[in-house]
Amino acid sequence: MEPEGKLIKLLADETFQDAIRTSKDATAEEQKALMISYGIRAEELAYAYKLLTAMKLESVQPDAAEVAYALARLKSQVHEKQKGNGRQTSSKDKILLLITRVAAVLAFPLLLTSIYLFYQTNSTDITLGEEQTAENYNTFFASPGAKTQVVLPDGSLVWLNSGSSLSCPPVFSAKLRRVHLEGEAYFEVVSNKQVPMLVETDHLSVKVYGTKFNVNAFVDEEIIETTLVEGKVTMIPANSRKEYALEPGYAAQYRIDGNEITAWRVEDMDAFTGWKDGKLLFRNEQFSDIVNDLERWYNVDIELKDPSLGRLNLYATFVDESIEQVFSILSSSIPIKVDYPARKRQADGSYARRKIVVSRDHNRIIN
Amino acid sequence: MNGKEEIPMSLVWNQMKAGNEQGLSDLFTRLYPDLYLYGMKIFNLPDLVKDSIQDVFVRVWEKRKTLGEVLNPKAYLITALRRKLFENKERYFAADAEILTKISEKQAFSFVENEFTEIPEISEKLRESLIATINDLPERQRELVFLRFYYNLKYLEIADILNVKEQTVKNLMQRTMGSLSSKLDRKQWERMDDLDGLLFTFFVFVKK
């Protein structure tokens, strides 16, 4: 046999691998013995030793909280099954279960919230598993100019953007966590593989099991945008049974009229989710879209005197700025003139919504 | 394996088999990290992997009375997990979902540098070339490397996991070693002066 073929055969031999990999502290004599018994030269032994030890993989450091959580989950599954079989768990088992539950709860405060809320709301006389009718849904609003945070019955968090509303049942059914959204919201959904959450909008639903994502579905806009920060979501257009999967770091746009979905990688996640932290980011967006957002954000009416202004594209970031400051920044980059007419007093004595008039500044030519 | 004195795995396994819940907990806690890593190497989908591990343990617990003899619990559970992962995966790719974006650009069983144990005898350069060469191997061979050099499993156990004959594992290992040896710069690996002053017993011996 060729020497090279022989060495390869040796390298692949189970006993040889074990012998070499345990020879770290071998004495010169032991090394010589290895060479003789396998009939290899010193260089070959050096090669074999280096190769086979270099291939040793580091063992992973277990994350204690993660393992504790997984163990608690296993135990509750096992106990549930046992209960189902009509068997009684011993008191010792119960204590053990309690201990592991506490460990899991400590590691995951979010879970605690969810359990707490679940038991609280469960005291109302609604049986689990029963489909909720839309009548007893609770609806949360974020009025124009304000943002609201909502805690759902399962502990999931929702940030509602200005002018948006969210409806959900007082208790979720055992099969589906169903909510209805109008406008824009950012979700941090508590993970539950068995019970998906379905975020319904008029034209598209988003199905998730536990993740962070943003849905933008304002009725006055012809697109629905979904942006995924973590985990996985699927989108189901209302007139279709197909699901479209979205991966983290991607955004997808569903065009209602064209009934088509496109996805792209997001470079600046803040542009989609920054609003929940009070940031307004625009990335190469049309001025007309920006105006729509500003109207909701500041609860004002903005009139574009010259519609062609709406087609200008621009980048901008605003953090906690007044509408006047926003327009003064905008007017430094696009040729606009901004007027703030005095508010009209209505017949009933109240004031109408504040109005802002934007027109083209013909004295300036930019680009 | 890590030098710590532990209760032997077979004992833990037998406690679990006897219906001792502490045995189940110990088994789970001990093997969870390794099983998770293995699952993630196959499918880079944390939820799929976590749920499948749960399924495997629930099943083992339920069937504990009728389980046959298990020589290596770890190999047994890896085998079960592998099967479960492939069984479960469809649900996590969402029924007839049209994947808009790639599930993961990371291929199964690819390795990165910090996963390898640092060994003074092997220079950074050699390690890098080795990892690149391993990552170039066909997927089946990368999985073999993982099972053998991470879990230290025997060929017979690996054969069970991969659902092939032991001879097939031997042949696969030979092909693996063959392509590694042909692609690595052997002179570099046999050289004795790349140790940067580190004393390495073999070379002391060789130079005599």
HADDOCK unambig.tbl for C-alpha pairs under 7 A between the chains (distance, minus, plus):
assign (segid A and resid 8 and name CA) (segid B and resid 174 and name CA) 6.37 0.50 0.50
assign (segid A and resid 8 and name CA) (segid B and resid 177 and name CA) 5.93 0.50 0.50
assign (segid A and resid 8 and name CA) (segid B and resid 178 and name CA) 5.75 0.50 0.50
assign (segid A and resid 9 and name CA) (segid B and resid 174 and name CA) 5.99 0.50 0.50
assign (segid A and resid 11 and name CA) (segid B and resid 177 and name CA) 6.50 0.50 0.50
assign (segid A and resid 12 and name CA) (segid B and resid 170 and name CA) 6.85 0.50 0.50
assign (segid A and resid 12 and name CA) (segid B and resid 173 and name CA) 5.28 0.50 0.50
assign (segid A and resid 12 and name CA) (segid B and resid 174 and name CA) 4.99 0.50 0.50
assign (segid A and resid 12 and name CA) (segid B and resid 177 and name CA) 6.24 0.50 0.50
assign (segid A and resid 28 and name CA) (segid B and resid 205 and name CA) 5.96 0.50 0.50
assign (segid A and resid 42 and name CA) (segid B and resid 206 and name CA) 6.10 0.50 0.50
assign (segid A and resid 43 and name CA) (segid B and resid 190 and name CA) 5.63 0.50 0.50
assign (segid A and resid 46 and name CA) (segid B and resid 190 and name CA) 6.15 0.50 0.50
assign (segid A and resid 46 and name CA) (segid B and resid 202 and name CA) 6.53 0.50 0.50
assign (segid A and resid 47 and name CA) (segid B and resid 189 and name CA) 5.70 0.50 0.50
assign (segid A and resid 47 and name CA) (segid B and resid 190 and name CA) 5.24 0.50 0.50
assign (segid A and resid 50 and name CA) (segid B and resid 122 and name CA) 6.71 0.50 0.50
assign (segid A and resid 54 and name CA) (segid B and resid 119 and name CA) 6.88 0.50 0.50
assign (segid A and resid 54 and name CA) (segid B and resid 122 and name CA) 6.86 0.50 0.50
assign (segid A and resid 54 and name CA) (segid B and resid 127 and name CA) 6.97 0.50 0.50
assign (segid A and resid 55 and name CA) (segid B and resid 116 and name CA) 6.99 0.50 0.50
assign (segid A and resid 55 and name CA) (segid B and resid 149 and name CA) 6.25 0.50 0.50
assign (segid A and resid 56 and name CA) (segid B and resid 116 and name CA) 6.14 0.50 0.50
assign (segid A and resid 56 and name CA) (segid B and resid 117 and name CA) 6.01 0.50 0.50
assign (segid A and resid 56 and name CA) (segid B and resid 149 and name CA) 5.21 0.50 0.50
assign (segid A and resid 56 and name CA) (segid B and resid 150 and name CA) 6.20 0.50 0.50
assign (segid A and resid 57 and name CA) (segid B and resid 115 and name CA) 5.69 0.50 0.50
assign (segid A and resid 57 and name CA) (segid B and resid 116 and name CA) 4.38 0.50 0.50
assign (segid A and resid 57 and name CA) (segid B and resid 117 and name CA) 5.47 0.50 0.50
assign (segid A and resid 57 and name CA) (segid B and resid 149 and name CA) 6.25 0.50 0.50
assign (segid A and resid 57 and name CA) (segid B and resid 150 and name CA) 4.99 0.50 0.50
assign (segid A and resid 58 and name CA) (segid B and resid 115 and name CA) 5.21 0.50 0.50
assign (segid A and resid 58 and name CA) (segid B and resid 116 and name CA) 5.07 0.50 0.50
assign (segid A and resid 58 and name CA) (segid B and resid 117 and name CA) 4.78 0.50 0.50
assign (segid A and resid 60 and name CA) (segid B and resid 33 and name CA) 6.72 0.50 0.50
assign (segid A and resid 62 and name CA) (segid B and resid 33 and name CA) 5.39 0.50 0.50
assign (segid A and resid 67 and name CA) (segid B and resid 29 and name CA) 6.47 0.50 0.50
assign (segid A and resid 67 and name CA) (segid B and resid 32 and name CA) 6.92 0.50 0.50
assign (segid A and resid 71 and name CA) (segid B and resid 25 and name CA) 6.90 0.50 0.50
assign (segid A and resid 74 and name CA) (segid B and resid 54 and name CA) 6.01 0.50 0.50
assign (segid A and resid 74 and name CA) (segid B and resid 58 and name CA) 6.95 0.50 0.50
assign (segid A and resid 78 and name CA) (segid B and resid 58 and name CA) 6.22 0.50 0.50
assign (segid A and resid 242 and name CA) (segid B and resid 96 and name CA) 6.95 0.50 0.50
assign (segid A and resid 242 and name CA) (segid B and resid 97 and name CA) 6.38 0.50 0.50
assign (segid A and resid 243 and name CA) (segid B and resid 96 and name CA) 6.97 0.50 0.50
assign (segid A and resid 243 and name CA) (segid B and resid 97 and name CA) 4.74 0.50 0.50
assign (segid A and resid 243 and name CA) (segid B and resid 98 and name CA) 6.60 0.50 0.50
assign (segid A and resid 244 and name CA) (segid B and resid 97 and name CA) 5.30 0.50 0.50
assign (segid A and resid 244 and name CA) (segid B and resid 98 and name CA) 5.24 0.50 0.50
assign (segid A and resid 244 and name CA) (segid B and resid 99 and name CA) 6.24 0.50 0.50
assign (segid A and resid 244 and name CA) (segid B and resid 100 and name CA) 6.66 0.50 0.50
assign (segid A and resid 245 and name CA) (segid B and resid 97 and name CA) 6.18 0.50 0.50
assign (segid A and resid 245 and name CA) (segid B and resid 98 and name CA) 6.52 0.50 0.50
assign (segid A and resid 245 and name CA) (segid B and resid 99 and name CA) 5.32 0.50 0.50
assign (segid A and resid 245 and name CA) (segid B and resid 100 and name CA) 6.15 0.50 0.50
assign (segid A and resid 246 and name CA) (segid B and resid 100 and name CA) 6.42 0.50 0.50
assign (segid A and resid 246 and name CA) (segid B and resid 101 and name CA) 6.44 0.50 0.50
assign (segid A and resid 247 and name CA) (segid B and resid 101 and name CA) 6.28 0.50 0.50
assign (segid A and resid 247 and name CA) (segid B and resid 103 and name CA) 6.70 0.50 0.50
assign (segid A and resid 263 and name CA) (segid B and resid 100 and name CA) 6.67 0.50 0.50
